[in-house]
Amino acid sequence: MRRLFRKGELVRSKIDGKVMEVLKYIKGKVVEVKWFDLYAKEVRTNKISEDKLSKAA
């Protein structure tokens, strides 16, 4: 399996446009990412499919 992103790389969500940081890969093409929530002022983590992400500029 070829991975598109590396740990620590910045990616952009195709769903809502948030810029996130890759934490690790989970089974198959699922990626665990983290981002900073401006409203709650805390770091959030989530698991997103690799095809819903693109490289951030």
Secondary structure, 3 states (H helix, E strand, C coil): CCCCCCCCCEEEECCCCCEEEEEEEECCCEEEEEEEECCCCEEEEEEEEHHHEEECC
